[in-house]
Amino acid sequence: MGRGDAEFVEFARAASARLVHAAFLMTGDHHQAEDAAQTALVRTYASWSRIRDDDAYGYARRILVNHLVDGWRRPIREYPTEEVPEQRRGDVADEVATRRWLTAILGALSPRERAIIVLRYYFDLPEAQVARELAISVGTVKSTSSRALEKLRSTGPRTADNQEACR
Amino acid sequence: MSELDRLRHAMRVTERPGGAIDLAAVMRDGRRLRTRRRVAGAGVATLAAGLAGVVVAVVVGALPNDPGTVERPPPVAVAPAPPTDGPATPPDPSATMPPTTAARTEPPPSPLGEVIDSGVRHGADQRVYYLVRVSVPGEPRVSIGLAAGRRAPNGTLTTDILVNDVEGSDRSPGFHQIGYDEGGSAAPVPAFGYFVGPAHRITGTVDGRQVAARLARWSADKQVVIFWFDPADLAPGDRLDGITARDGSNRRL
């Protein structure tokens, strides 16, 4: 394995969990998220010699987001699964409750709102960069972000209360 | 804790350790993609250096009376010159390749005729199409290739995909080639190609659905009709099952 390959493997191991999780936050689908992250890493590796000295993680993130945004226009694929995420680690009650709350709260948002929320508050990108990566205006980022947060505020407490009631 | 803080916290604590990604598959597919991109880059390199080498072609039924069915083999055929009649064997992904430096060393493209603005935007960049000069060893009647690129606000062009014939004449009537997004570009590339003849309407078929292409005539030769599909109608990377061209009287060409 060459030096470049070794660096890529190190990069991919470090970045893959975040990429998969970001894709999951944007899609709500574990299989789709893994596919999207894999695609992003394939394209990143294909360009590795050119980007490894720059912002490889940013490059992979942009590929991931472009891929998912492109996917919004395609028919939805459904994957059969035997895994029920909320039951996967049932002994960690807090994490289960948090994941359930997060799933419910993100599920109330449109794909674009989810993407903006993930880029702004998971990747902590400034509004201008979110706008560039989603090919929309900064004004759209501001207004959509504001609308999404309003939905979160209105959805959040009720969902949280339900979580408490379920315990 | 505010709702926003809670959201941030929730997004972070629910992250799971990695492990779902198949790194071997990532590197295998990445090498294949890199090979295809390097081959496309070789087409650009011939513009300046006139080097003999490999070229890229996405061949579609090229005769005007062809039923227009688009086959689904791998779209990128790599053929050592001179090209053979049949589909060329895709490159061995495990083959040793030189370092990828093409993106930094390629000369900027030199469009022949006017650059066509597709109306598709990638941030501030325009998705554009343009013809460029190519050189195919032993094929003197192939001298143009069609490029899909992006034009930055300062006018800089970046080529994403270049397709060209590998035999025959690049001006023979009918469809010549279709370029598909293979995932190697930083921005999605809508499917595109060109037709030689009096086409007024070009329609693709995908999964039984008909999709109308957008057309523009090449400023240097009005018989060359460049077409592309709006990404809202045909997602970049999706392949057509068939394609037809019709003239102003709605006759099939």
Interface residues (C-beta under 8 A of the other chain):
Chain A: D5 F8 V9 A12 R13 S16 A17 R18 V20 H21 L25 E34 A37 Q38 T39 L41 V42 R43 T44 Y45 A46 S47 W48 S49 R50 Y59 R62 I63 N66 D70 G71 R73 R74 E95 T98 R99 W101 L102 I105 I117 V118 Y121 Y122 R132 A135 L149 L152 R153 G156
Chain B: E3 L4 R6 L7 R8 H9 A10 M11 R12 V13 T14 E15 R16 P17 G18 A20 I21 D22 L23 A25 V26 M27 D29 G30 R31 L33 R34 R37 P99 T100 T101 A103 R104 R121 H122 G123 A124 G183 G184 A186 A187 P188 P231 A232 A235 P236 G237 D238
